[in-house]
Amino acid sequence: MPSHHRSSANTGRRTHSNSPRQSPGSSCRLGAAPAYAPTDLIYAAQDYEETLLDELKDKNTELNKANSERDRYQHLYELANKKLSESHAAKEDLRAQVQGLREDNALLKERLEDMREEIGQLAYENEAWDKNYTVLEKNYTELAAHYNAVAASAPSSSSYRGATKLPERPKPSHKPSGSKEHREHREHRRSDKESKDQRDRLSRRFEEKRPTSSRSRRASFIEAWGPAGAGGPAP
C-alpha cells in the first residue's frame, strides 16, 4: 500500500536520524548489532499500527463495496426471479387462452358445418316448394278453366228450379159432400200447401248453398292435387 511504503520510508529516516553517531573506532568493528533506542521502537510500533489501520480501513472500504455490489446483484436476482414467475404465469394464462380459443374454433367449425347442412336442406326444400307451386299453379289454371266450362254449360237457376218442381196434386172433379169429405178436402189443400212451401224452401236452400258447394268442390279438387297427389287431374 502507498501508506505502508510511506510509513516505512519515514520510519527508516526516523530510525536513521535517531541512531547514535558512531565513533571512528567503532567502524572497525565487524558483526556488531546496531543498538536502537526505546523511542525508535515506539515510533516503529506506531508506524506499523498506523499502517495496519490504513490497510484495515482500505479492506473495510473494499468489503463495503463488495457488500453493496452483492446487495445490488441480490436485488437484481430477486427482480429477475419475480419477472420469471410473472412470465411463467403469463405463459400459462396465454396457454389456457389458446386452448380455449382452439375449443371455440372447433365448436364454431361444427356449427358452420351444421349451418351449411341446414342451408343445403333449406335450398332443397325451397326448390321442391317451387316445383310444387308450379304444379299447383298449372293445376289451378286447368281447374279454373274446367270450372268455367262447367259453369257455362250448367242450366240456369230458374230453369233448374222449374225442372225440379214437383207436380201438384190433381184437384178433385166433384165437390165433397158432407163434413168428412170437407175435412178431407181441407187436409188435401193443407198438404198441397205444405208440399209447395217445402219445395220453395228446398229451392232457396239449394240456391244459397250452391256457391259454397262449388267452392268446396274446387277446394277438395285442389287438395287432391297437393304434394301427395300431384300426379295429374283426377279422372
C-alpha contacts under 8 A as a table, 3 or more apart, distances in Angstrom:
res1	aa1	res2	aa2	distance
1	M	4	H	5.12
1	M	5	H	6.41
1	M	55	E	7.47
2	P	5	H	5.18
2	P	6	R	5.99
3	S	6	R	4.90
3	S	7	S	5.91
3	S	51	T	6.50
3	S	54	D	7.15
4	H	7	S	5.08
4	H	8	S	5.98
4	H	51	T	5.30
5	H	8	S	4.98
5	H	9	A	6.06
6	R	9	A	5.17
6	R	10	N	6.21
7	S	10	N	5.05
7	S	11	T	5.90
7	S	47	D	5.95
7	S	48	Y	7.74
7	S	51	T	6.96
8	S	11	T	4.94
8	S	12	G	6.05
8	S	47	D	7.51
9	A	12	G	5.06
9	A	13	R	6.16
10	N	13	R	5.05
10	N	14	R	5.91
11	T	14	R	4.96
11	T	15	T	5.88
11	T	43	Y	7.27
11	T	44	A	6.23
11	T	47	D	6.95
12	G	15	T	5.04
12	G	16	H	5.95
13	R	16	H	5.01
13	R	17	S	5.98
14	R	17	S	5.13
14	R	18	N	5.97
14	R	40	D	7.65
15	T	18	N	5.19
15	T	19	S	5.99
15	T	40	D	6.04
16	H	19	S	5.38
18	N	40	D	7.23
19	S	35	A	7.81
19	S	36	Y	6.68
19	S	37	A	7.46
22	Q	25	G	7.89
22	Q	26	S	6.05
22	Q	27	S	6.99
23	S	26	S	5.27
23	S	27	S	6.97
24	P	27	S	5.75
24	P	28	C	7.71
25	G	28	C	5.87
25	G	29	R	7.66
26	S	29	R	5.48
27	S	30	L	7.70
29	R	32	A	6.62
36	Y	40	D	6.37
36	Y	41	L	7.30
37	A	40	D	5.41
37	A	41	L	6.90
38	P	41	L	5.21
38	P	42	I	6.36
39	T	42	I	5.03
39	T	43	Y	6.19
40	D	43	Y	5.09
40	D	44	A	6.08
41	L	44	A	4.96
41	L	45	A	6.08
42	I	45	A	5.09
42	I	46	Q	6.14
43	Y	46	Q	5.05
43	Y	47	D	6.06
44	A	47	D	5.08
44	A	48	Y	6.11
45	A	48	Y	5.05
45	A	49	E	6.04
46	Q	49	E	5.00
46	Q	50	E	6.06
47	D	50	E	5.06
47	D	51	T	6.08
48	Y	51	T	4.97
48	Y	52	L	6.16
49	E	52	L	5.03
49	E	53	L	6.09
50	E	53	L	4.98
50	E	54	D	6.07
51	T	54	D	5.08
51	T	55	E	6.16
52	L	55	E	5.03
52	L	56	L	5.94
53	L	56	L	4.90
53	L	57	K	6.06
54	D	57	K	5.10
54	D	58	D	6.18
55	E	58	D	4.98
55	E	59	K	6.06
56	L	59	K	5.01
56	L	60	N	5.99
57	K	60	N	4.99
57	K	61	T	6.05
58	D	61	T	5.04
58	D	62	E	6.19
59	K	62	E	4.99
59	K	63	L	5.94
60	N	63	L	4.87
60	N	64	N	6.02
61	T	64	N	5.10
61	T	65	K	6.20
62	E	65	K	5.02
62	E	66	A	6.08
63	L	66	A	4.93
63	L	67	N	6.04
64	N	67	N	4.98
64	N	68	S	6.01
65	K	68	S	4.97
65	K	69	E	6.13
66	A	69	E	5.04
66	A	70	R	5.98
67	N	70	R	4.85
67	N	71	D	6.03
68	S	71	D	5.08
68	S	72	R	6.14
69	E	72	R	4.99
69	E	73	Y	6.08
70	R	73	Y	5.14
70	R	74	Q	5.91
71	D	74	Q	4.89
71	D	75	H	6.08
72	R	75	H	5.11
72	R	76	L	6.19
73	Y	76	L	4.89
73	Y	77	Y	5.92
74	Q	77	Y	4.93
74	Q	78	E	6.17
75	H	78	E	5.08
75	H	79	L	6.15
76	L	79	L	5.00
76	L	80	A	6.04
77	Y	80	A	4.99
77	Y	81	N	6.15
78	E	81	N	5.02
78	E	82	K	6.10
79	L	82	K	5.00
79	L	83	K	6.09
80	A	83	K	5.09
80	A	84	L	5.97
81	N	84	L	4.91
81	N	85	S	6.11
82	K	85	S	5.10
82	K	86	E	6.18
83	K	86	E	4.96
83	K	87	S	5.95
84	L	87	S	4.91
84	L	88	H	6.15
85	S	88	H	5.05
85	S	89	A	6.18
86	E	89	A	5.02
86	E	90	A	5.99
87	S	90	A	5.00
87	S	91	K	5.94
88	H	91	K	4.97
88	H	92	E	6.16
89	A	92	E	5.13
89	A	93	D	6.12
90	A	93	D	4.95
90	A	94	L	6.03
91	K	94	L	5.05
91	K	95	R	5.98
92	E	95	R	4.91
92	E	96	A	6.12
93	D	96	A	5.09
93	D	97	Q	6.17
94	L	97	Q	4.91
94	L	98	V	6.01
95	R	98	V	5.04
95	R	99	Q	6.15
96	A	99	Q	5.04
96	A	100	G	6.14
97	Q	100	G	4.99
97	Q	101	L	6.05
98	V	101	L	5.00
98	V	102	R	6.08
99	Q	102	R	5.05
99	Q	103	E	6.26
100	G	103	E	5.10
100	G	104	D	6.12
101	L	104	D	4.93
101	L	105	N	5.92
102	R	105	N	4.94
102	R	106	A	6.16
103	E	106	A	5.09
103	E	107	L	6.15
104	D	107	L	4.98
104	D	108	L	6.02
105	N	108	L	5.05
105	N	109	K	6.11
106	A	109	K	5.04
106	A	110	E	6.32
107	L	110	E	5.12
107	L	111	R	6.24
108	L	111	R	4.98
108	L	112	L	5.95
109	K	112	L	4.94
109	K	113	E	6.19
110	E	113	E	5.12
110	E	114	D	6.22
111	R	114	D	4.95
111	R	115	M	6.03
112	L	115	M	5.03
112	L	116	R	6.11
113	E	116	R	5.05
113	E	117	E	6.23
114	D	117	E	5.10
114	D	118	E	6.15
115	M	118	E	4.95
115	M	119	I	5.98
116	R	119	I	5.01
116	R	120	G	6.12
117	E	120	G	5.06
117	E	121	Q	6.15
118	E	121	Q	4.97
118	E	122	L	6.03
119	I	122	L	5.02
119	I	123	A	6.04
120	G	123	A	5.06
120	G	124	Y	6.19
121	Q	124	Y	5.08
121	Q	125	E	6.15
122	L	125	E	5.02
122	L	126	N	5.90
123	A	126	N	4.99
123	A	127	E	6.13
124	Y	127	E	5.15
124	Y	128	A	6.20
125	E	128	A	4.93
125	E	129	W	6.04
126	N	129	W	5.02
126	N	130	D	6.13
127	E	130	D	5.02
127	E	131	K	6.29
128	A	131	K	5.10
128	A	132	N	6.14
129	W	132	N	4.94
129	W	133	Y	5.88
130	D	133	Y	5.01
130	D	134	T	6.15
131	K	134	T	5.11
131	K	135	V	6.26
132	N	135	V	5.06
132	N	136	L	5.99
132	N	226	G	7.86
132	N	227	P	6.70
133	Y	136	L	4.99
133	Y	137	E	5.93
134	T	137	E	5.12
134	T	138	K	6.20
135	V	138	K	5.14
135	V	139	N	6.11
135	V	230	A	7.34
136	L	139	N	4.98
136	L	140	Y	5.88
136	L	222	I	7.83
136	L	225	W	6.92
136	L	226	G	7.15
137	E	140	Y	4.98
137	E	141	T	6.18
138	K	141	T	5.15
138	K	142	E	6.30
139	N	142	E	5.05
139	N	143	L	5.97
139	N	222	I	7.57
139	N	225	W	7.23
139	N	232	G	7.91
139	N	233	P	7.46
140	Y	143	L	4.97
140	Y	144	A	5.94
140	Y	222	I	7.05
141	T	144	A	5.10
141	T	145	A	6.23
142	E	145	A	5.15
142	E	146	H	6.09
143	L	146	H	4.90
143	L	147	Y	5.87
143	L	218	R	7.65
144	A	147	Y	5.01
144	A	148	N	6.05
145	A	148	N	5.13
145	A	149	A	6.16
146	H	149	A	5.06
146	H	150	V	6.14
147	Y	150	V	5.03
147	Y	151	A	5.95
148	N	151	A	5.01
148	N	152	A	6.00
149	A	152	A	5.11
149	A	153	S	6.20
150	V	153	S	5.16
150	V	154	A	5.99
151	A	154	A	5.22
155	P	159	S	6.56
155	P	160	Y	6.13
156	S	159	S	5.49
156	S	160	Y	6.00
157	S	160	Y	5.00
157	S	161	R	5.91
157	S	207	E	7.54
158	S	161	R	4.98
158	S	162	G	6.17
159	S	162	G	4.99
159	S	163	A	6.00
160	Y	163	A	5.03
160	Y	164	T	6.09
161	R	164	T	5.20
161	R	165	K	6.03
161	R	203	S	6.57
162	G	165	K	5.11
165	K	199	R	6.98
166	L	199	R	7.56
168	E	192	D	7.14
169	R	192	D	6.83
172	P	175	K	7.19
176	P	181	E	4.76
176	P	182	H	5.59
176	P	185	H	7.08
177	S	180	K	7.56
177	S	181	E	5.52
177	S	182	H	6.65
178	G	181	E	5.57
178	G	182	H	6.23
179	S	182	H	4.94
179	S	183	R	6.03
180	K	183	R	5.14
180	K	184	E	6.22
181	E	184	E	5.02
181	E	185	H	6.07
182	H	185	H	5.01
182	H	186	R	6.29
183	R	186	R	5.07
183	R	187	E	6.23
184	E	187	E	5.03
184	E	188	H	6.14
185	H	188	H	5.10
185	H	189	R	6.24
186	R	189	R	5.11
186	R	190	R	6.11
187	E	190	R	5.04
187	E	191	S	5.95
188	H	191	S	4.99
188	H	192	D	6.05
189	R	192	D	5.03
189	R	193	K	6.16
190	R	193	K	5.04
190	R	194	E	6.10
191	S	194	E	5.09
191	S	195	S	6.06
192	D	195	S	5.07
192	D	196	K	6.16
193	K	196	K	5.05
193	K	197	D	6.09
194	E	197	D	5.00
194	E	198	Q	5.98
195	S	198	Q	5.06
195	S	199	R	6.13
196	K	199	R	5.07
196	K	200	D	6.18
197	D	200	D	5.02
197	D	201	R	6.13
198	Q	201	R	5.04
198	Q	202	L	6.09
199	R	202	L	5.09
199	R	203	S	6.04
200	D	203	S	5.03
200	D	204	R	6.14
201	R	204	R	5.14
201	R	205	R	5.97
202	L	205	R	5.03
202	L	206	F	5.99
203	S	206	F	5.08
203	S	207	E	6.23
204	R	207	E	5.02
204	R	208	E	6.16
205	R	208	E	5.06
205	R	209	K	6.06
206	F	209	K	5.18
206	F	210	R	5.83
207	E	210	R	5.30
207	E	211	P	7.96
208	E	211	P	7.16
208	E	212	T	7.92
209	K	212	T	5.33
209	K	213	S	6.05
210	R	213	S	5.23
210	R	214	S	6.18
211	P	214	S	4.99
211	P	215	R	6.17
212	T	215	R	5.09
212	T	216	S	6.08
213	S	216	S	4.94
213	S	217	R	6.00
214	S	217	R	5.08
214	S	218	R	6.16
215	R	218	R	5.02
215	R	219	A	6.01
216	S	219	A	4.97
216	S	220	S	5.99
217	R	220	S	5.17
217	R	221	F	6.02
218	R	221	F	5.00
218	R	222	I	6.13
219	A	222	I	5.05
219	A	223	E	6.08
220	S	223	E	5.02
220	S	224	A	6.21
221	F	224	A	5.15
221	F	225	W	6.70
222	I	225	W	5.02
222	I	226	G	6.73
223	E	226	G	5.13
224	A	228	A	7.71
224	A	229	G	5.62
224	A	230	A	7.55
225	W	228	A	7.39
225	W	229	G	5.02
225	W	230	A	4.76
225	W	231	G	7.35
225	W	232	G	7.21
225	W	233	P	7.10
226	G	229	G	5.38
226	G	230	A	5.48
227	P	230	A	5.39
229	G	232	G	7.69
